[in-house]
């Protein structure tokens, strides 16, 4: 949901928007699951790739 909100109103995406989507995704997972860096969650896998 956070990724969608981050691009609200955009009709076309550019390469930088992918970074924005991933950043918002990570923030949304942290918020929803109360996850923090270093915990063994799917967030760790995604955050390590960024």
MOPAC internal coordinates of N, CA, C and O (Angstrom, degrees):
PM7 1SCF
backbone

  N    0.0000 0     0.00 0     0.00 0    0    0    0
  C    1.4482 1     0.00 0     0.00 0    1    0    0
  C    1.5262 1   110.51 1     0.00 0    2    1    0
  O    1.2310 1   120.97 1   142.88 1    3    2    1
  N    1.3348 1   115.76 1   -37.12 1    3    2    1
  C    1.4670 1   118.51 1  -179.07 1    5    3    2
  C    1.5261 1   111.24 1   -66.60 1    6    5    3
  O    1.2310 1   120.54 1   144.63 1    7    6    5
  N    1.3236 1   116.57 1   -35.37 1    7    6    5
  C    1.4649 1   119.71 1   178.80 1    9    7    6
  C    1.5212 1   110.54 1   -64.22 1   10    9    7
  O    1.2310 1   120.34 1   138.71 1   11   10    9
  N    1.3167 1   116.96 1   -41.29 1   11   10    9
  C    1.4592 1   120.66 1   177.56 1   13   11   10
  C    1.5122 1   112.06 1   -63.98 1   14   13   11
  O    1.2310 1   120.70 1   139.26 1   15   14   13
  N    1.3129 1   116.27 1   -40.74 1   15   14   13
  C    1.4661 1   120.61 1   179.06 1   17   15   14
  C    1.5206 1   111.24 1   -65.19 1   18   17   15
  O    1.2310 1   120.42 1   144.91 1   19   18   17
  N    1.3286 1   116.81 1   -35.09 1   19   18   17
  C    1.4612 1   121.03 1  -177.79 1   21   19   18
  C    1.5268 1   112.31 1   -64.47 1   22   21   19
  O    1.2310 1   120.85 1   154.79 1   23   22   21
  N    1.3255 1   115.98 1   -25.21 1   23   22   21
  C    1.4670 1   120.03 1  -178.37 1   25   23   22
  C    1.5191 1   112.29 1  -113.34 1   26   25   23
  O    1.2310 1   120.62 1  -159.20 1   27   26   25
  N    1.2946 1   116.42 1    20.80 1   27   26   25
  C    1.4618 1   122.27 1  -177.36 1   29   27   26
  C    1.5226 1   111.33 1   -52.67 1   30   29   27
  O    1.2310 1   121.39 1   -54.13 1   31   30   29
  N    1.3122 1   114.94 1   125.87 1   31   30   29
  C    1.4572 1   120.54 1   175.29 1   33   31   30
  C    1.5181 1   115.09 1    90.57 1   34   33   31
  O    1.2310 1   119.60 1   169.76 1   35   34   33
  N    1.3117 1   118.36 1   -10.24 1   35   34   33
  C    1.4672 1   120.36 1  -179.93 1   37   35   34
  C    1.5153 1   109.58 1   -76.14 1   38   37   35
  O    1.2310 1   120.98 1   -41.77 1   39   38   37
  N    1.2991 1   115.73 1   138.23 1   39   38   37
  C    1.4583 1   120.85 1   178.18 1   41   39   38
  C    1.5201 1   111.62 1  -101.72 1   42   41   39
  O    1.2310 1   120.41 1   156.24 1   43   42   41
  N    1.3272 1   116.82 1   -23.76 1   43   42   41
  C    1.4573 1   121.95 1   178.36 1   45   43   42
  C    1.5233 1   108.56 1  -134.07 1   46   45   43
  O    1.2310 1   121.18 1   -30.77 1   47   46   45
  N    1.3222 1   115.36 1   149.23 1   47   46   45
  C    1.4584 1   120.10 1  -179.19 1   49   47   46
  C    1.5201 1   110.59 1  -111.16 1   50   49   47
  O    1.2310 1   121.56 1   -31.09 1   51   50   49
  N    1.3235 1   114.62 1   148.91 1   51   50   49
  C    1.4578 1   120.78 1   174.42 1   53   51   50
  C    1.5307 1   107.77 1  -118.10 1   54   53   51
  O    1.2310 1   120.21 1    -1.32 1   55   54   53
  N    1.3111 1   117.21 1   178.68 1   55   54   53
  C    1.4641 1   121.26 1  -178.03 1   57   55   54
  C    1.5326 1   111.21 1   -60.65 1   58   57   55
  O    1.2310 1   119.33 1   140.38 1   59   58   57
  N    1.3050 1   118.88 1   -39.62 1   59   58   57
  C    1.4650 1   122.31 1  -179.11 1   61   59   58
  C    1.5266 1   111.20 1   -64.05 1   62   61   59
  O    1.2310 1   120.43 1   151.80 1   63   62   61
  N    1.3146 1   116.78 1   -28.20 1   63   62   61
  C    1.4550 1   120.28 1   178.84 1   65   63   62
  C    1.5256 1   111.83 1   -63.68 1   66   65   63
  O    1.2310 1   119.89 1   149.20 1   67   66   65
  N    1.3184 1   117.82 1   -30.80 1   67   66   65
  C    1.4644 1   120.85 1   177.15 1   69   67   66
  C    1.5248 1   110.19 1   -63.38 1   70   69   67
  O    1.2310 1   120.46 1   138.52 1   71   70   69
  N    1.3084 1   116.73 1   -41.48 1   71   70   69
  C    1.4662 1   120.89 1   176.17 1   73   71   70
  C    1.5223 1   109.90 1   -62.33 1   74   73   71
  O    1.2310 1   120.51 1   136.51 1   75   74   73
  N    1.3115 1   116.63 1   -43.49 1   75   74   73
  C    1.4636 1   121.79 1   178.49 1   77   75   74
  C    1.5276 1   110.68 1   -60.41 1   78   77   75
  O    1.2310 1   120.61 1   136.17 1   79   78   77
  N    1.3278 1   116.44 1   -43.83 1   79   78   77
  C    1.4620 1   121.17 1   178.92 1   81   79   78
  C    1.5217 1   110.83 1   -60.92 1   82   81   79
  O    1.2310 1   120.17 1   132.51 1   83   82   81
  N    1.3165 1   117.28 1   -47.49 1   83   82   81
  C    1.4657 1   120.69 1  -177.94 1   85   83   82
  C    1.5249 1   111.77 1   -66.29 1   86   85   83
  O    1.2310 1   120.33 1   139.77 1   87   86   85
  N    1.3170 1   116.98 1   -40.23 1   87   86   85
  C    1.4725 1   120.25 1   176.58 1   89   87   86
  C    1.5271 1   110.86 1   -61.13 1   90   89   87
  O    1.2310 1   120.52 1   135.84 1   91   90   89
  N    1.3127 1   116.61 1   -44.16 1   91   90   89
  C    1.4536 1   121.01 1   179.71 1   93   91   90
  C    1.5219 1   111.17 1   -67.52 1   94   93   91
  O    1.2310 1   120.23 1   143.28 1   95   94   93
  N    1.3287 1   117.17 1   -36.72 1   95   94   93
  C    1.4630 1   121.74 1   176.67 1   97   95   94
  C    1.5229 1   110.53 1   -60.02 1   98   97   95
  O    1.2310 1   120.79 1   130.64 1   99   98   97
  N    1.3291 1   116.10 1   -49.36 1   99   98   97
  C    1.4716 1   120.38 1   179.92 1  101   99   98
  C    1.5231 1   110.26 1   -60.77 1  102  101   99
  O    1.2310 1   120.27 1   134.97 1  103  102  101
  N    1.3149 1   117.08 1   -45.03 1  103  102  101
  C    1.4639 1   120.46 1   179.28 1  105  103  102
  C    1.5320 1   111.00 1   -62.29 1  106  105  103
  O    1.2310 1   120.29 1   140.93 1  107  106  105
  N    1.3262 1   117.05 1   -39.07 1  107  106  105
  C    1.4527 1   120.81 1   179.35 1  109  107  106
  C    1.5174 1   112.69 1   -66.28 1  110  109  107
  O    1.2310 1   120.47 1   139.05 1  111  110  109
  N    1.3362 1   116.70 1   -40.95 1  111  110  109
  C    1.4624 1   120.74 1   177.95 1  113  111  110
  C    1.5273 1   110.02 1   -65.17 1  114  113  111
  O    1.2310 1   120.47 1   137.70 1  115  114  113
  N    1.3231 1   116.71 1   -42.30 1  115  114  113
  C    1.4663 1   120.03 1   178.30 1  117  115  114
  C    1.5197 1   110.68 1   -61.40 1  118  117  115
  O    1.2310 1   120.58 1   136.21 1  119  118  117
  N    1.3065 1   116.50 1   -43.79 1  119  118  117
  C    1.4571 1   121.45 1  -178.75 1  121  119  118
  C    1.5240 1   111.18 1   -65.90 1  122  121  119
  O    1.2310 1   120.70 1   131.63 1  123  122  121
  N    1.3003 1   116.26 1   -48.37 1  123  122  121
  C    1.4692 1   121.44 1  -175.97 1  125  123  122
  C    1.5297 1   112.06 1   -67.54 1  126  125  123
  O    1.2310 1   120.86 1   135.50 1  127  126  125
  N    1.3321 1   115.97 1   -44.50 1  127  126  125
  C    1.4583 1   119.97 1  -175.11 1  129  127  126
  C    1.5111 1   114.60 1   -97.70 1  130  129  127
  O    1.2310 1   121.24 1  -179.71 1  131  130  129
  N    1.3305 1   115.24 1     0.29 1  131  130  129
  C    1.4581 1   120.98 1  -176.90 1  133  131  130
  C    1.5311 1   111.44 1    53.49 1  134  133  131
  O    1.2310 1   121.49 1  -145.02 1  135  134  133
  N    1.3230 1   114.76 1    34.98 1  135  134  133
  C    1.4581 1   121.63 1   179.42 1  137  135  134
  C    1.5265 1   109.99 1   -79.30 1  138  137  135
  O    1.2310 1   121.38 1   -29.09 1  139  138  137
  N    1.3025 1   114.96 1   150.91 1  139  138  137
  C    1.4590 1   120.99 1   176.16 1  141  139  138
  C    1.5248 1   108.51 1  -129.05 1  142  141  139
  O    1.2310 1   120.93 1   -21.04 1  143  142  141
  N    1.3164 1   115.83 1   158.96 1  143  142  141
  C    1.4576 1   121.41 1  -179.53 1  145  143  142
  C    1.5160 1   110.23 1   -56.01 1  146  145  143
  O    1.2310 1   121.11 1   -43.04 1  147  146  145
  N    1.3313 1   115.48 1   136.96 1  147  146  145
  C    1.4546 1   121.00 1   177.61 1  149  147  146
  C    1.5181 1   114.34 1    98.52 1  150  149  147
  O    1.2310 1   119.88 1   160.61 1  151  150  149
  N    1.3248 1   117.83 1   -19.39 1  151  150  149
  C    1.4573 1   119.97 1   177.18 1  153  151  150
  C    1.5227 1   109.68 1   -73.22 1  154  153  151
  O    1.2310 1   120.69 1   -29.13 1  155  154  153
  N    1.3116 1   116.28 1   150.87 1  155  154  153
  C    1.4607 1   120.51 1   179.78 1  157  155  154
  C    1.5265 1   108.93 1   -84.32 1  158  157  155
  O    1.2310 1   121.35 1   -91.69 1  159  158  157
  N    1.2979 1   115.02 1    88.31 1  159  158  157
  C    1.4641 1   122.40 1   179.57 1  161  159  158
  C    1.5245 1   107.99 1  -136.27 1  162  161  159
  O    1.2310 1   120.66 1    -7.08 1  163  162  161
  N    1.3195 1   116.34 1   172.92 1  163  162  161
  C    1.4618 1   118.94 1   175.29 1  165  163  162
  C    1.5251 1   110.22 1   -63.07 1  166  165  163
  O    1.2310 1   120.85 1   156.42 1  167  166  165
  N    1.3090 1   115.98 1   -23.58 1  167  166  165
  C    1.4577 1   120.98 1   178.29 1  169  167  166
  C    1.5277 1   110.87 1   -61.84 1  170  169  167
  O    1.2310 1   120.54 1   140.60 1  171  170  169
  N    1.3192 1   116.57 1   -39.40 1  171  170  169
  C    1.4662 1   120.67 1   179.93 1  173  171  170
  C    1.5209 1   110.32 1   -59.79 1  174  173  171
  O    1.2310 1   120.39 1   136.27 1  175  174  173
  N    1.3134 1   116.86 1   -43.73 1  175  174  173
  C    1.4525 1   121.13 1  -179.10 1  177  175  174
  C    1.5259 1   111.26 1   -62.96 1  178  177  175
  O    1.2310 1   120.67 1   134.65 1  179  178  177
  N    1.3221 1   116.32 1   -45.35 1  179  178  177
  C    1.4627 1   120.70 1  -179.29 1  181  179  178
  C    1.5234 1   110.63 1   -67.73 1  182  181  179
  O    1.2310 1   120.25 1   134.10 1  183  182  181
  N    1.3245 1   117.12 1   -45.90 1  183  182  181
  C    1.4628 1   121.25 1  -177.12 1  185  183  182
  C    1.5309 1   111.75 1   -63.63 1  186  185  183
  O    1.2310 1   120.35 1   145.75 1  187  186  185
  N    1.3177 1   116.95 1   -34.25 1  187  186  185
  C    1.4685 1   119.75 1   179.31 1  189  187  186
  C    1.5233 1   112.77 1   -67.50 1  190  189  187
  O    1.2310 1   120.82 1   153.02 1  191  190  189
  N    1.3220 1   116.04 1   -26.98 1  191  190  189
  C    1.4716 1   120.86 1  -178.58 1  193  191  190
  C    1.5209 1   111.71 1   -81.08 1  194  193  191
  O    1.2310 1   119.96 1   165.90 1  195  194  193
  N    1.3122 1   117.67 1   -14.10 1  195  194  193
  C    1.4590 1   120.95 1  -175.47 1  197  195  194
  C    1.4946 1   112.05 1   -92.12 1  198  197  195
  O    1.2310 1   120.10 1   180.00 1  199  198  197

